[in-house]
Amino acid sequence: MCEGLQEKLETIIQTGNIPSLKLEVRDITTCDDWFIAYEYEVPTLFYRSEDGSDLRPIPRPSPRITLQKFEQILKTYI
Protein backbone atom coordinates (compact mmCIF):
# COMPACT_ATOMS: atom_id res chain seq x y z
CA MET A 1 0.00 0.00 0.00
CA CYS A 2 1.17 3.52 -0.52
CA GLU A 3 2.95 5.26 2.32
CA GLY A 4 0.16 7.83 2.67
CA LEU A 5 -2.54 5.23 3.38
CA GLN A 6 -0.26 3.30 5.70
CA GLU A 7 0.50 6.49 7.64
CA LYS A 8 -3.22 7.24 7.91
CA LEU A 9 -3.91 3.73 9.21
CA GLU A 10 -1.11 4.05 11.76
CA THR A 11 -2.48 7.43 12.89
CA ILE A 12 -5.99 6.00 13.30
CA ILE A 13 -4.56 3.12 15.33
CA GLN A 14 -2.62 5.54 17.56
CA THR A 15 -5.74 7.59 18.31
CA GLY A 16 -7.42 4.52 19.78
CA ASN A 17 -10.80 5.46 18.28
CA ILE A 18 -11.10 1.96 16.85
CA PRO A 19 -9.60 -0.21 19.61
CA SER A 20 -9.77 -3.46 17.64
CA LEU A 21 -7.92 -2.00 14.62
CA LYS A 22 -4.49 -3.47 13.96
CA LEU A 23 -2.23 -3.22 10.96
CA GLU A 24 -0.44 -6.24 9.56
CA VAL A 25 1.74 -5.53 6.54
CA ARG A 26 2.50 -8.62 4.48
CA ASP A 27 5.15 -9.09 1.84
CA ILE A 28 3.34 -11.35 -0.61
CA THR A 29 6.63 -12.53 -2.08
CA THR A 30 7.42 -14.41 1.14
CA CYS A 31 4.52 -16.87 0.83
CA ASP A 32 3.42 -18.61 -2.36
CA ASP A 33 -0.24 -18.74 -1.25
CA TRP A 34 -0.30 -14.98 -0.66
CA PHE A 35 1.43 -14.30 -3.95
CA ILE A 36 -1.10 -16.40 -5.88
CA ALA A 37 -4.04 -14.82 -4.05
CA TYR A 38 -2.94 -11.17 -4.16
CA GLU A 39 -0.53 -10.84 -7.08
CA TYR A 40 -2.92 -8.59 -9.00
CA GLU A 41 -4.71 -6.99 -6.04
CA VAL A 42 -2.14 -4.81 -4.34
CA PRO A 43 -2.75 -2.94 -2.12
CA THR A 44 -5.36 -4.98 -0.34
CA LEU A 45 -7.12 -4.22 2.93
CA PHE A 46 -9.01 -6.85 4.88
CA TYR A 47 -10.96 -6.99 8.09
CA ARG A 48 -10.14 -10.10 10.11
CA SER A 49 -12.13 -10.92 13.23
CA GLU A 50 -10.27 -11.47 16.49
CA ASP A 51 -10.69 -15.24 16.26
CA GLY A 52 -9.78 -15.26 12.56
CA SER A 53 -13.09 -16.80 11.50
CA ASP A 54 -14.22 -13.79 9.45
CA LEU A 55 -12.11 -12.30 6.65
CA ARG A 56 -13.69 -9.55 4.54
CA PRO A 57 -12.11 -7.22 1.98
CA ILE A 58 -12.28 -3.48 2.56
CA PRO A 59 -12.45 -1.42 -0.65
CA ARG A 60 -9.21 0.44 -1.26
CA PRO A 61 -9.70 4.14 -0.54
CA SER A 62 -8.16 6.93 -2.55
CA PRO A 63 -4.72 7.93 -1.26
CA ARG A 64 -6.12 11.47 -1.00
CA ILE A 65 -8.89 10.50 1.41
CA THR A 66 -8.99 12.54 4.59
CA LEU A 67 -8.08 10.90 7.85
CA GLN A 68 -11.59 11.46 9.23
CA LYS A 69 -13.32 9.97 6.18
CA PHE A 70 -10.98 6.96 6.20
CA GLU A 71 -11.77 6.37 9.87
CA GLN A 72 -15.52 6.56 9.14
CA ILE A 73 -15.19 4.00 6.35
CA LEU A 74 -13.18 1.64 8.54
CA LYS A 75 -15.81 1.86 11.29
CA THR A 76 -18.46 0.60 8.87
CA TYR A 77 -16.44 -2.57 8.28
CA ILE A 78 -15.26 -3.24 11.83
C-alpha positions in Angstrom: 0.0 0.0 0.0 1.2 3.5 -0.5 2.9 5.3 2.3 0.2 7.8 2.7 -2.5 5.2 3.4 -0.3 3.3 5.7 0.5 6.5 7.6 -3.2 7.2 7.9 -3.9 3.7 9.2 -1.1 4.1 11.8 -2.5 7.4 12.9 -6.0 6.0 13.3 -4.6 3.1 15.3 -2.6 5.5 17.6 -5.7 7.6 18.3 -7.4 4.5 19.8 -10.8 5.5 18.3 -11.1 2.0 16.8 -9.6 -0.2 19.6 -9.8 -3.5 17.6 -7.9 -2.0 14.6 -4.5 -3.5 14.0 -2.2 -3.2 11.0 -0.4 -6.2 9.6 1.7 -5.5 6.5 2.5 -8.6 4.5 5.1 -9.1 1.8 3.3 -11.4 -0.6 6.6 -12.5 -2.1 7.4 -14.4 1.1 4.5 -16.9 0.8 3.4 -18.6 -2.4 -0.2 -18.7 -1.2 -0.3 -15.0 -0.7 1.4 -14.3 -4.0 -1.1 -16.4 -5.9 -4.0 -14.8 -4.0 -2.9 -11.2 -4.2 -0.5 -10.8 -7.1 -2.9 -8.6 -9.0 -4.7 -7.0 -6.0 -2.1 -4.8 -4.3 -2.8 -2.9 -2.1 -5.4 -5.0 -0.3 -7.1 -4.2 2.9 -9.0 -6.8 4.9 -11.0 -7.0 8.1 -10.1 -10.1 10.1 -12.1 -10.9 13.2 -10.3 -11.5 16.5 -10.7 -15.2 16.3 -9.8 -15.3 12.6 -13.1 -16.8 11.5 -14.2 -13.8 9.5 -12.1 -12.3 6.6 -13.7 -9.5 4.5 -12.1 -7.2 2.0 -12.3 -3.5 2.6 -12.5 -1.4 -0.6 -9.2 0.4 -1.3 -9.7 4.1 -0.5 -8.2 6.9 -2.5 -4.7 7.9 -1.3 -6.1 11.5 -1.0 -8.9 10.5 1.4 -9.0 12.5 4.6 -8.1 10.9 7.8 -11.6 11.5 9.2 -13.3 10.0 6.2 -11.0 7.0 6.2 -11.8 6.4 9.9 -15.5 6.6 9.1 -15.2 4.0 6.4 -13.2 1.6 8.5 -15.8 1.9 11.3 -18.5 0.6 8.9 -16.4 -2.6 8.3 -15.3 -3.2 11.8 
